[in-house]
Amino acid sequence: MGCKVFELLFWVSSVLCLACFARAFTPADNYLIDCGSPTNTTVGGRLFMADILASKLLSAPKNVIGNTSKAVTSSDDSPLYQTARIFTGVSKYAFSISQRGRHWIRLYFYPFVYASYDMNLAKFAVSTENHVLLSSFSVQAPLVKEFSVDVTTNSLAITFSPSENSFAFINALEVVSVPDQLIPDGAKSVKSSVGFQGLMWQALETVARVNMGGPTVSVENDTLWRTWVPDQHFLVENNLALSISNTRAVNYVAGGSTQEIAPNSVYGTCTRMNSLSDPNSNFNVTWVFDVDPGFQYLLRFHFCDIVSNALNQLYFNVFIDSSMVVQDLDLSTLFNVLAAAYYMDFVTESAASNKLRVSIGPSDLRGTYPDAILNGLEIMKMNNSDGSLTGLGTVNTSGSSSKKKVSAIVGVSVGVVSGVLLAGVLFMFCRKRKRLARHRQSKTWIPISINGGTSHTMGSKYSKGTTASLNSNTGYRIPFLAVQEATNNFDESWVIGIGGFGKVYKGELNDGTKVAVKRGNPWSQQGLAEFQTEIEMLSQFRHRHLVSLIGYCDEKNEMILIYEYMENGTLKSHLYGSGHPSLSWKQRLEICVGAARGLHYLHTGYAKAVIHRDVKSANILLDENLMAKVADFGLSKTGPEIDQTHVSTAVKGSFGYLDPEYFRRQQLTEKSDVYSFGVVLLEVLCARPVIDPTLPREMVNLAEWAMKWQKRGQLEQIIDPNLTGDIRPNSLRKFGETAEKCLADIGVNRPSMGDVLWNLEYALQLQEAVVRGDPEENSTNMIGELSPQIKNFSELDPTAFSAQFEVSSVDDLSGVSMSKVFSQLLKSEGR
């Protein structure tokens, strides 16, 4: 009874403590344990529970608790170092996880002598179910080891395994949820033009977290309870650097960093080149860090130009070891404002040395003053192919070393029996495969039709000739063996794409149907959420401009989605970077119209609007006829209720396409998709990336750059050179106006997708229209030579805009000319 009262008081105290120290991020899981302590301990405004309250989480062969009166000098964590849990055999903490995803694991060590246990001599390993965090580990001074791992189940076990004839210990322990957006899946590669994908399922160990030019940032002053240390200890030559502080200047802007990424106290200080007195300065400022060879490292650079008085003053280069990873960086071009907080992630190759060097230096551009800054730096070790962060040992949660001899004897005995059993299993397996082969011949892929017929645009399922209800997602489940056969056992030569969710394989079903098979990584929590959302969304929607879900597989902890195969890949690949033949203006307009139809259906074709949240050219796929279909619904969100204006949700999307209003207010509406689609329209017109730091500073951000030309009335100056002579001026004018409206700063000023669709249909008809009095229908009035005849819409033949209006189902308006139907959409009885 007394223990329960004590526990209740602890949780009440925790709630009050959180109320006093409320932050933007509240972790779903927040285990803080002062190991060995008889009472709760408050450190940095956080309440660590007494050891007795955590005893139900621990399984250990002996109950050994040590304590010391020895003081720990000048350590913020010193209250946690007065007691310890001592483990004489393999021991395990088991935590219930309420929200899957990345979690911090922080281990506090301070060795002291208790009874016969000299903790300076302890040697042990620490592991989770999937990763070795420490092996053959010993410690002689106060130390905090910080890791972050992706938890994909409802529990997390942390195992302490003493080395032979030794023991393990721990002074304090944290298991705390991490915001989803803190570690995205992708990063740039140091020595490769191909970016790195797969960070989400990596275990990471913090090697260094440095506040450049500033003091220590303690846990109570960090948004996620991290510690940032000053950089002086890592500088190679201190006299080459200046420390700058200007915290009031920091701006957190849409598409940039957030306070969870790094606090104001990090972005508000920097280390700067000491070049103010010499305009001919030519040197780098360099830091050196100790690393373990044989591992890759994730480096996160934090930038914020708090030193410039105006835009476009500061240009500099960034190096990792001998590689220049960023050249002529001008931070002001990224967001067109001063002091915007921003970060860049890079993944190194496997380290060959035990030293890692990071440098900043002046740009070689003419007319620029030699200067460079860095505000913060994080270095994180990535697990190797064995799931280890140490290079030694493998995941092992077995019994203590005293059982090894018994295990060996049992192992030999079991081995003999296993040999006999294996032969039997192989025999049964061969028989089963023969039965499956015969059984599979009777199975067919049956398209699910809404209107009684069959259509390649409808979803399909694996069945024995029966059609399942669309309300039952289990009707889409496909056996793993069938997926293996379709992809030639996931042949790497069949890979047609790699994304944050995983690899995409080209496949062929046993009836000859071509498919795209997206195989998610099972350790990715974000992938699990996307997997579930995609199945839920695509099993409900049927539209010729949405990619169809054929099925999915969740056997063996797999996350596999099977779609109709899109012969021509992504729209992005046809615009730049892949060597495909250039699309004509008419083809591009038709693709934009098709994508707009798909998005319009998402917004209006269901009881509640569905917001895609990741509209971009890479998520618009093209079939063999270049018909556009919107894909990748992993981030989709159901829209607001009828009596609400928005959905409040965490910001997700792709950099360069993200609605700035959504970023600022975290309020999602259909107009966020409209903004992203406006960026896609400009991408289609200009055939270049939406963010390209390699271009001159005024051209880096496509949306900002193109809108400057649009507002001057000179959009034709920046179109894809391949379109020269191919665009009628009025078609371009209408297209530019449509994009400009989509990119309005305030969501309510943007058109609906229905409006966008109407205008794009109009732009297409203007492109195809025959002008009265034009002696040659197939010539002349294109961009570069504006005809007076085509400058006036009223002179166009209205019959040129007519089209047949025929709809077979209210669920698919994709065949309807919007010039005919748009007036109906505006009426209350329309869709």
C-alpha positions in Angstrom: 0.0 0.0 0.0 2.8 2.4 1.0 4.6 1.7 -2.3 1.5 2.5 -4.3 1.0 5.8 -2.5 4.6 6.6 -3.1 4.2 5.8 -6.8 1.1 8.0 -7.1 3.0 10.9 -5.5 5.8 10.4 -8.0 3.5 10.6 -11.0 1.6 13.7 -9.6 5.0 15.3 -9.1 6.0 14.5 -12.6 2.8 16.1 -14.0 3.4 19.2 -12.0 7.0 19.3 -13.1 6.1 19.0 -16.7 3.5 21.8 -16.3 6.2 24.1 -14.9 8.7 23.3 -17.6 6.3 23.0 -20.6 7.9 22.8 -24.0 6.9 22.6 -27.6 7.5 18.9 -27.6 6.0 16.6 -25.0 7.5 13.0 -25.3 4.9 10.2 -25.3 7.4 8.0 -23.5 9.5 9.6 -20.7 11.3 7.1 -18.5 13.8 8.8 -16.1 15.4 6.5 -13.5 17.9 7.4 -10.7 19.3 3.9 -10.4 19.9 2.8 -6.8 18.3 6.0 -5.3 15.8 5.6 -2.5 14.1 8.9 -3.4 13.1 10.9 -6.5 15.8 13.2 -7.8 15.2 16.5 -9.7 17.9 17.5 -12.2 17.6 20.3 -14.6 13.9 20.6 -13.9 13.3 16.9 -14.7 12.2 14.4 -12.2 14.1 11.1 -12.1 12.1 8.3 -10.3 13.4 6.5 -7.3 14.9 3.0 -8.0 12.1 1.3 -6.1 9.5 2.7 -8.6 11.5 1.3 -11.5 12.1 -2.1 -9.9 9.1 -3.6 -11.8 10.9 -2.7 -15.1 14.0 -4.6 -14.1 14.9 -8.3 -14.1 18.3 -9.1 -12.5 19.8 -12.2 -10.8 20.7 -10.2 -7.7 19.5 -7.0 -6.1 22.7 -5.0 -5.5 22.5 -1.3 -4.9 25.5 0.9 -4.2 26.0 4.4 -2.9 28.8 6.8 -2.2 29.3 10.1 -0.4 32.0 11.1 -2.8 31.2 14.5 -4.4 31.3 14.9 -8.2 32.8 18.3 -8.9 31.0 20.8 -11.2 28.7 18.3 -12.9 25.1 19.2 -13.6 24.2 15.6 -13.2 26.0 15.1 -9.9 22.9 14.2 -7.9 22.5 11.2 -10.2 26.0 9.9 -9.4 25.5 9.2 -5.7 24.0 5.8 -6.2 24.2 2.9 -8.7 22.6 -0.4 -9.7 25.2 -3.2 -9.9 24.5 -6.2 -12.1 26.4 -9.5 -11.4 24.8 -11.3 -14.3 22.8 -10.5 -17.5 20.1 -8.0 -16.4 17.4 -6.3 -18.4 15.2 -3.2 -18.2 11.9 -3.7 -20.1 10.0 -0.6 -21.1 6.5 -0.4 -22.4 6.4 1.9 -25.4 3.3 3.9 -26.0 4.4 5.6 -29.3 6.7 3.8 -31.6 9.5 5.7 -33.3 12.9 7.0 -32.5 13.8 7.2 -28.8 16.7 8.6 -26.9 18.6 6.2 -24.7 20.9 8.1 -22.2 23.1 6.1 -19.9 24.8 7.8 -16.9 28.0 6.3 -15.5 30.2 7.4 -12.6 32.5 4.7 -11.1 33.0 4.5 -7.4 33.9 1.7 -5.0 31.1 0.1 -3.1 31.8 -2.9 -0.8 33.7 -5.4 -3.0 32.7 -3.7 -6.3 35.3 -1.3 -7.8 33.3 0.1 -10.6 36.5 1.4 -12.3 37.3 -2.2 -13.0 33.8 -3.2 -14.4 33.6 -4.4 -18.0 30.4 -5.1 -19.7 28.1 -4.7 -22.8 24.8 -2.9 -23.3 22.4 -3.8 -26.0 18.8 -3.5 -27.2 16.9 -6.2 -29.1 18.4 -5.1 -32.4 21.6 -3.1 -31.6 24.8 -3.4 -29.6 25.3 0.0 -27.9 28.4 -0.7 -25.9 30.8 -3.7 -25.7 33.8 -4.5 -23.5 32.9 -1.1 -22.0 34.7 0.4 -18.9 34.7 3.9 -17.5 36.9 5.8 -15.1 35.2 9.2 -15.0 31.7 10.7 -15.0 30.2 10.0 -18.5 26.9 10.2 -20.3 26.5 8.0 -23.4 23.6 9.1 -25.6 22.0 6.9 -28.3 18.9 7.1 -30.4 17.2 4.0 -31.8 14.1 3.4 -33.8 11.6 1.3 -31.7 9.2 -0.6 -33.9 7.3 -2.6 -31.3 5.4 -1.8 -28.1 8.4 -2.6 -25.9 12.1 -1.8 -25.6 14.5 -3.9 -23.7 18.0 -2.6 -22.6 20.3 -5.5 -21.5 23.4 -5.2 -19.4 25.8 -8.1 -19.9 28.9 -8.3 -17.7 32.1 -9.7 -19.2 33.5 -12.9 -17.8 34.5 -12.5 -14.1 33.3 -8.9 -14.0 30.1 -7.0 -13.4 28.0 -4.1 -14.9 26.6 -1.0 -13.4 24.5 2.1 -14.2 23.9 5.3 -12.2 20.9 6.7 -14.2 18.9 5.9 -17.3 16.7 7.7 -19.7 14.3 6.4 -22.4 12.6 9.3 -24.0 10.6 9.8 -27.3 12.2 11.8 -30.1 10.2 14.0 -32.5 9.6 12.3 -35.8 11.1 15.1 -37.8 14.4 15.2 -35.9 16.1 12.6 -38.0 14.7 12.5 -41.6 15.4 9.5 -43.7 17.7 11.1 -46.2 21.0 13.1 -46.2 23.6 14.2 -48.7 26.6 11.9 -49.2 30.1 13.3 -48.7 31.7 11.7 -51.7 28.8 10.8 -53.9 26.2 12.7 -55.9 23.7 10.1 -54.9 22.2 11.0 -51.5 22.0 8.6 -48.6 18.7 7.0 -47.7 17.8 4.9 -44.7 18.6 7.0 -41.7 15.3 6.3 -40.1 16.2 2.7 -39.1 19.8 3.5 -38.1 20.9 3.4 -34.5 22.9 6.6 -33.7 25.4 7.4 -31.0 26.2 11.0 -30.3 29.9 11.6 -30.7 29.8 15.4 -30.4 27.2 18.1 -30.0 28.9 21.5 -30.2 27.7 25.0 -29.7 30.1 27.0 -31.9 31.1 30.4 -30.5 28.9 30.0 -27.4 28.9 28.5 -23.9 27.6 25.2 -22.7 23.8 24.8 -23.4 22.5 22.6 -20.5 19.6 20.3 -20.6 17.2 22.8 -19.1 17.9 25.3 -21.9 17.5 22.8 -24.7 14.2 21.9 -26.3 14.9 18.2 -26.2 17.1 18.0 -23.0 20.4 17.7 -24.9 23.7 19.2 -23.8 25.8 21.3 -26.2 29.4 21.9 -25.4 31.7 24.9 -26.4 33.9 24.4 -29.5 37.2 25.8 -28.2 38.5 22.3 -27.2 38.0 21.1 -30.8 39.5 24.1 -32.6 42.9 23.4 -34.3 44.0 27.1 -34.1 42.0 29.3 -31.7 43.5 32.5 -33.0 41.9 32.0 -36.4 38.4 32.1 -35.0 36.1 34.7 -33.4 33.1 34.0 -31.1 30.0 35.9 -32.0 26.6 36.2 -30.2 23.4 37.7 -31.5 20.5 35.5 -30.3 17.9 38.2 -30.9 18.5 38.0 -34.7 17.5 34.3 -35.1 14.6 33.6 -37.4 12.9 30.2 -37.6 11.3 30.2 -41.1 9.1 27.8 -43.1 11.2 25.1 -44.7 14.2 25.8 -42.4 15.2 24.5 -39.0 13.0 24.4 -35.9 13.5 24.9 -32.2 13.4 21.1 -31.8 16.3 20.8 -34.3 18.4 23.2 -32.2 17.5 25.9 -29.7 17.9 29.7 -30.2 21.0 29.6 -28.0 22.8 27.5 -30.6 21.7 29.4 -33.7 22.3 32.7 -31.9 26.0 32.1 -31.5 28.7 31.2 -34.1 32.4 30.8 -34.7 33.6 33.2 -37.4 36.7 33.5 -39.4 39.0 36.0 -37.8 39.5 38.0 -41.1 37.9 41.3 -40.3 41.2 43.1 -40.3 42.6 41.5 -43.4 40.6 41.5 -46.7 43.2 39.2 -48.2 42.7 36.5 -45.6 42.9 33.0 -47.1 42.6 30.3 -44.4 40.2 27.7 -43.0 38.8 27.4 -39.5 39.1 23.8 -38.6 37.9 21.5 -35.8 39.1 17.9 -35.1 37.0 15.2 -33.5 37.9 11.7 -32.3 36.0 8.9 -34.1 36.1 5.1 -34.4 37.4 3.8 -37.8 35.2 1.5 -39.7 31.9 3.4 -39.2 29.9 5.9 -41.1 29.0 9.2 -39.4 26.0 11.5 -39.8 27.1 15.2 -39.6 24.6 17.9 -39.0 25.7 21.5 -39.7 23.7 24.3 -38.1 23.8 27.7 -39.9 22.3 31.1 -39.1 23.8 34.2 -40.6 23.8 36.5 -37.5 26.8 38.5 -38.7 25.7 40.1 -42.0 23.9 43.5 -42.2 22.2 42.7 -45.6 21.5 39.9 -47.9 24.1 38.4 -50.2 27.1 39.5 -48.2 28.4 36.2 -46.8 29.8 33.5 -49.1 31.9 30.5 -47.8 32.8 26.9 -48.3 32.3 23.9 -46.0 34.6 20.9 -45.8 34.5 17.4 -44.3 38.1 16.1 -44.1 39.4 16.8 -47.6 36.1 17.0 -49.4 34.3 20.3 -50.1 30.7 19.5 -49.4 29.3 23.0 -49.9 30.7 25.6 -52.2 30.0 29.3 -52.2 27.2 28.9 -49.7 25.0 32.1 -49.4 22.6 31.4 -46.6 20.4 34.4 -47.4 19.4 32.9 -50.8 17.7 29.9 -49.1 14.9 32.0 -47.6 15.6 35.5 -48.8 15.8 36.7 -45.2 18.7 37.3 -42.8 19.5 35.0 -39.9 17.2 32.2 -41.0 18.0 29.0 -39.0 19.0 26.2 -41.3 20.7 22.8 -41.1 22.4 20.4 -43.5 22.9 16.7 -43.1 25.8 14.7 -44.6 26.8 11.1 -44.3 30.4 10.1 -44.6 32.0 7.1 -46.1 33.3 4.5 -43.6 36.0 6.3 -41.6 39.6 5.2 -42.3 41.1 7.3 -39.6 40.4 8.0 -35.9 40.2 11.7 -36.6 37.4 13.6 -38.4 38.1 17.1 -39.5 35.5 19.8 -40.2 36.4 23.1 -41.8 34.9 26.4 -43.1 36.7 28.8 -45.3 36.2 31.8 -47.7 34.6 31.5 -51.1 36.7 32.1 -54.3 34.0 34.2 -55.9 35.2 37.6 -57.1 34.2 40.6 -55.1 33.4 38.7 -51.9 35.0 39.4 -48.6 36.8 36.4 -47.0 34.5 35.2 -44.2 32.8 32.1 -42.9 30.7 31.0 -40.0 29.4 27.9 -38.3 26.8 28.0 -35.5 26.6 24.4 -34.4 27.6 20.8 -35.2 26.4 17.4 -34.3 28.3 14.2 -35.1 26.6 10.9 -34.8 28.0 7.4 -35.3 25.8 5.0 -37.4 25.5 1.3 -36.7 27.4 -1.1 -38.9 25.9 -3.9 -41.0 25.7 -6.1 -37.8 23.6 -3.6 -36.0 26.5 -2.7 -33.7 27.8 0.7 -32.7 31.0 -0.8 -31.3 32.3 -3.1 -34.0 32.6 -5.8 -31.3 30.1 -8.4 -30.4 26.5 -9.1 -31.6 23.2 -8.7 -30.0 23.0 -11.2 -27.1 20.5 -11.4 -24.4 21.2 -14.9 -23.2 22.1 -16.1 -19.8 25.2 -15.5 -17.8 28.7 -16.9 -18.7 28.3 -19.5 -16.0 25.9 -21.3 -18.2 28.3 -21.6 -21.2 29.5 -25.1 -20.6 26.0 -26.5 -20.0 24.9 -24.7 -23.2 27.7 -26.3 -25.2 26.8 -29.8 -24.1 23.1 -29.2 -24.8 24.1 -27.6 -28.1 25.9 -30.8 -29.3 23.0 -33.0 -28.3 20.5 -30.7 -30.0 22.7 -30.5 -33.0 22.4 -34.3 -33.6 18.6 -34.2 -33.2 18.4 -31.1 -35.4 20.1 -32.8 -38.3 17.5 -35.5 -38.3 14.7 -33.0 -38.0 16.2 -30.8 -40.8 16.0 -33.6 -43.3 12.4 -34.1 -42.4 11.6 -30.4 -42.7 13.2 -30.2 -46.1 11.1 -33.2 -47.3 7.9 -31.5 -46.1 9.0 -28.2 -47.6 9.4 -29.7 -51.0 6.0 -31.3 -50.9 4.4 -28.0 -49.8 6.0 -26.1 -52.6 4.6 -28.5 -55.1 1.1 -28.1 -53.7 1.5 -24.3 -53.7 2.5 -24.4 -57.3 -0.6 -26.4 -58.3 -2.7 -24.1 -56.0 -1.3 -20.9 -57.5 -2.4 -21.9 -61.0 -6.0 -21.5 -60.0 -5.5 -18.0 -58.6 -6.0 -14.9 -60.7 -5.7 -11.2 -60.3 -9.3 -9.9 -60.4 -9.8 -6.1 -60.9 -12.3 -4.6 -58.5 -14.8 -2.6 -60.4 -17.4 -0.1 -59.2 -19.5 0.0 -62.3 -19.8 -3.6 -63.1 -17.0 -3.8 -65.6 -13.3 -4.1 -65.1 -10.7 -1.4 -65.6 -7.0 -1.1 -65.2 -7.6 2.0 -63.2 -9.4 0.1 -60.4 -7.7 -1.6 -57.5 -7.1 -5.3 -57.7 -6.8 -8.2 -55.2 -5.4 -11.7 -55.0 -8.3 -14.1 -55.0 -9.8 -17.3 -56.4 -12.1 -15.6 -58.8 -14.2 -13.7 -56.2 -14.4 -10.0 -55.7 -14.0 -8.7 -52.1 -15.6 -5.7 -50.6 -13.6 -2.5 -50.8 -14.3 -2.0 -47.1 -12.1 -5.0 -46.3 -8.4 -4.3 -46.7 -7.6 -8.0 -46.1 -8.9 -8.6 -49.6 -5.8 -6.9 -50.9 -3.3 -9.1 -48.9 -0.9 -11.0 -51.1 1.3 -13.9 -50.0 5.0 -13.1 -49.5 5.9 -16.1 -51.7 4.0 -14.5 -54.6 5.8 -11.2 -54.1 9.1 -13.0 -54.1 8.4 -14.7 -57.4 7.1 -11.5 -58.9 10.4 -9.7 -58.2 12.7 -12.6 -58.8 13.4 -12.8 -55.1 13.9 -9.0 -54.8 16.6 -9.0 -57.5 18.7 -5.8 -57.0 18.9 -5.4 -60.8 15.1 -5.0 -60.8 15.3 -1.9 -58.5 13.7 1.1 -60.3 13.8 3.6 -57.4 14.8 4.2 -53.8 12.9 6.4 -51.4 12.4 7.1 -47.7 10.1 4.2 -47.3 12.4 1.7 -49.0 13.3 0.3 -52.4 10.9 0.0 -55.4 11.2 -3.1 -57.6 9.8 -3.7 -61.0 7.8 -7.0 -61.0 5.6 -9.3 -63.0 2.8 -11.4 -61.6 2.2 -15.0 -62.8 -0.5 -13.7 -65.2 1.9 -11.3 -66.9 0.7 -8.2 -65.2 3.5 -5.7 -64.6 3.6 -4.2 -61.1 5.8 -1.8 -59.0 6.6 -3.4 -55.6 7.6 -1.0 -52.8 9.3 -2.8 -50.0 9.5 -0.9 -46.8 12.2 -1.3 -44.2 10.7 -3.2 -41.2 12.6 -1.1 -38.7 11.2 2.2 -39.8 8.4 3.5 -37.6 7.6 6.3 -40.0 7.5 3.6 -42.7 4.9 1.6 -40.7 2.7 4.7 -40.4 3.0 5.4 -44.1 2.3 1.8 -45.0 -0.9 1.8 -43.0 -2.0 5.1 -44.4 -1.4 4.2 -48.0 -3.4 1.0 -47.7 -6.2 2.8 -46.0 -6.3 5.6 -48.6 -5.8 3.6 -51.8 -8.2 0.9 -50.8 -11.0 3.6 -50.7 -10.2 5.7 -53.7 -10.8 4.8 -57.4 -9.8 7.3 -60.0 -7.8 7.1 -63.2 -5.5 9.9 -62.1 -4.6 8.2 -58.8 -2.1 5.3 -58.8 -4.0 2.0 -58.1 -3.1 -0.3 -55.2 -3.1 -3.9 -56.4 -2.3 -5.4 -53.0 0.0 -5.5 -50.0 2.0 -8.0 -47.9 2.6 -7.9 -44.2 3.9 -11.4 -43.7 7.2 -11.9 -41.8 7.1 -8.3 -40.5 7.3 -7.1 -44.1 5.7 -3.8 -45.3 5.2 -4.3 -49.1 2.9 -2.4 -51.3 2.1 -3.5 -54.9 0.9 -0.9 -57.4 0.1 -0.8 -61.0 3.3 -0.3 -63.0 3.8 3.1 -64.4 5.9 2.7 -67.5 7.3 6.2 -67.8 8.3 6.8 -64.2 8.1 10.1 -62.4 7.2 13.5 -63.9 10.4 14.8 -62.3 12.6 12.4 -64.3 11.1 13.8 -67.6 11.9 17.4 -66.6 15.5 17.2 -65.7 18.4 15.0 -64.6 17.5 11.7 -66.3 18.2 12.3 -70.0 14.6 11.6 -71.2 13.5 13.4 -74.4 11.9 16.7 -73.6 8.2 16.9 -73.2 6.2 19.3 -75.5 4.2 22.1 -73.9 1.0 20.3 -74.8 2.2 17.1 -73.1 3.2 19.1 -70.0 -0.2 20.8 -69.9 -2.0 17.5 -70.2 0.1 16.0 -67.4 -0.7 19.0 -65.2 -4.4 18.7 -66.0 -4.3 15.0 -65.1 -2.6 15.5 -61.8 -5.0 18.4 -60.9 -7.9 16.0 -61.6 -6.5 13.5 -59.2 -5.9 16.1 -56.5 -9.4 17.6 -57.1 -10.9 14.2 -56.6 -9.0 13.7 -53.3 -10.3 17.1 -52.1 -13.9 16.6 -53.1 -14.7 13.0 -54.0 -15.1 11.6 -50.6 -17.2 12.3 -47.5 -14.3 14.3 -46.0 -11.5 15.9 -48.0 -8.2 14.1 -48.1 -5.1 16.2 -48.1 -2.1 14.7 -49.8 0.6 16.7 -47.9 3.5 15.7 -50.2 2.6 17.0 -53.7 5.7 17.1 -55.8 6.9 16.1 -59.3 8.5 12.9 -57.9 5.0 11.8 -56.7 3.3 12.3 -60.1 3.8 9.2 -62.2 3.3 8.7 -65.9 1.9 5.6 -67.6 2.8 4.3 -71.1 0.7 7.1 -72.6 2.1 9.8 -70.4 -1.2 10.0 -68.4 -0.5 11.5 -65.0 -1.4 9.7 -61.8 -0.8 11.0 -58.3 1.1 8.6 -56.0 2.6 8.2 -52.5 -0.2 8.7 -50.0 1.9 7.8 -47.0 1.6 11.4 -45.5 -2.0 11.9 -46.5 -4.4 13.3 -43.9 -8.2 13.4 -43.7 -9.4 17.0 -43.9 -11.3 19.1 -41.4 -14.9 18.4 -40.3 -17.6 20.5 -41.9 -17.7 23.0 -39.0 -13.9 23.3 -38.9 -11.5 25.3 -41.1 -8.4 23.2 -40.7 -6.6 20.2 -39.1 -3.9 20.9 -36.5 -1.1 18.5 -37.2 2.7 18.2 -37.1 4.3 19.7 -40.2 5.3 17.1 -42.9 6.2 17.5 -46.5 9.1 18.1 -48.8 11.5 21.0 -48.7 10.8 23.5 -51.5 7.2 22.5 -51.9 6.0 23.1 -48.3 3.2 25.6 -47.7 4.8 28.4 -45.6 1.4 29.1 -43.9 1.1 25.4 -42.9 4.6 25.6 -41.5 4.0 28.7 -39.4 0.6 27.8 -38.0 0.7 23.9 -38.2 -2.8 24.1 -39.5 -3.4 21.9 -42.5 -6.1 22.6 -45.3 -6.5 21.6 -48.9 -4.9 24.9 -49.8 -1.5 23.4 -48.6 -1.7 21.0 -51.5 -2.6 23.9 -53.8 0.6 25.7 -52.8 2.7 22.6 -53.5 1.0 22.1 -56.8 1.8 25.7 -57.7 5.5 24.9 -57.2 5.1 21.8 -59.4 3.6 24.0 -62.2 6.7 26.2 -62.2 8.9 23.1 -62.1 7.1 21.9 -65.3 7.5 25.3 -67.0 11.2 25.8 -66.1 12.5 22.2 -66.0 14.8 22.7 -63.0 14.9 21.7 -59.3 12.7 23.6 -56.9 15.8 24.3 -54.7 19.2 24.4 -56.3 22.1 25.9 -54.2 24.5 25.5 -57.1 22.7 28.3 -59.1 23.3 32.1 -58.7 21.9 33.3 -55.4 18.7 34.9 -56.9 17.8 31.7 -58.7 18.2 29.1 -55.8 14.5 29.0 -54.8 12.4 28.3 -57.9 9.1 29.7 -56.5 10.6 33.0 -55.4 12.7 33.4 -58.6 9.9 32.6 -61.0 7.3 34.8 -59.2 9.6 37.8 -59.7 9.5 37.3 -63.4 5.8 36.6 -63.4 5.1 39.8 -61.6 7.2 41.7 -64.2 5.1 40.1 -66.9 8.2 38.4 -68.3 7.7 34.7 -67.4 8.7 33.7 -70.9 12.3 34.7 -70.1 12.8 31.8 -67.8 11.0 28.9 -69.5 12.7 25.6 -70.4 14.8 26.4 -73.5 13.3 23.2 -75.1 9.9 25.0 -75.1 11.1 28.0 -77.2 8.7 28.4 -80.1 6.3 25.8 -78.6 4.0 27.9 -76.3 1.2 30.2 -77.4 1.5 33.5 -75.3 -2.1 33.3 -73.9 -1.6 29.8 -72.8 1.6 30.8 -71.0 -0.2 33.8 -69.5 -3.0 31.8 -68.1 -0.6 29.1 -66.8 1.6 31.8 -65.1 -1.5 33.4 -63.5 -2.6 30.0 -62.2 0.7 29.3 -60.6 0.9 32.7 -59.1 -2.5 32.3 -57.5 -1.5 28.9 -56.1 1.5 30.4 -54.4 -0.4 33.2 -52.6 1.0 33.7 -49.1 -2.3 33.2 -47.4 -4.3 30.0 -48.0 -7.7 31.7 -48.3 -6.4 33.7 -51.2 -5.4 30.5 -53.2 -7.9 28.9 -55.6 -9.4 25.5 -54.9 -8.1 22.5 -56.9 -11.3 22.8 -58.9 -10.4 26.4 -59.9 -6.9 25.3 -60.7 -8.2 22.5 -62.9 -10.5 24.8 -64.8 -7.7 27.3 -65.5 -5.3 24.5 -66.6 -8.0 23.2 -69.0 -8.3 26.7 -70.2 -4.6 27.1 -70.8 -4.6 23.8 -72.7 -7.5 25.0 -74.9 -5.7 28.3 -75.5 -2.7 26.3 -76.7 -4.8 24.2 -79.0 -7.1 27.0 -80.2 -7.2 28.1 -83.9 -7.1 31.8 -84.1 -9.6 33.5 -86.5 -7.9 35.1 -89.4 -4.7 33.2 -88.9 -3.6 32.1 -92.4 -1.6 29.2 -91.1 -3.1 27.1 -88.4 0.0 25.3 -87.5 2.5 28.1 -87.2 3.4 31.5 -86.1 1.9 32.7 -82.8 4.3 31.2 -80.3 6.4 32.6 -77.5 9.1 34.9 -78.9 6.7 36.5 -81.5 3.5 37.7 -79.9 0.6 38.1 -82.3 -1.8 41.0 -81.8 -4.6 38.6 -82.7 -4.0 36.3 -79.7 -3.6 39.1 -77.1 -7.4 39.5 -76.8 -9.4 36.6 -75.4 -12.6 37.9 -76.8 -11.4 37.4 -80.4 -11.1 33.6 -79.8 -13.7 31.3 -81.3 -15.9 30.1 -78.4 -16.5 26.9 -80.2 -12.9 26.1 -79.8 -13.5 25.5 -76.1 -16.4 23.2 -76.3 -16.2 19.5 -75.6 -18.4 16.5 -75.0 -19.7 16.2 -71.5 -20.2 12.5 -70.6 -19.7 10.9 -67.2 -20.2 7.3 -66.4 -19.8 7.7 -62.7 -19.9 10.6 -60.3 -16.8 9.2 -58.7 -14.6 9.9 -61.7 -14.8 13.3 -63.5 -11.5 12.7 -65.2 -13.0 12.6 -68.7 -15.0 15.8 -68.3 -14.0 19.1 -69.8 -13.9 21.5 -66.9 -14.9 24.4 -69.1 -18.3 22.8 -69.3 -18.7 21.5 -65.8 -17.0 24.1 -63.6 -20.1 26.2 -63.2 -21.8 23.2 -61.8 -19.0 22.7 -59.3 -19.7 26.1 -57.8 -23.3 25.2 -57.1 -24.3 23.7 -53.8 -25.8 20.7 -55.5 -22.6 20.0 -57.4 -19.7 17.9 -56.0 
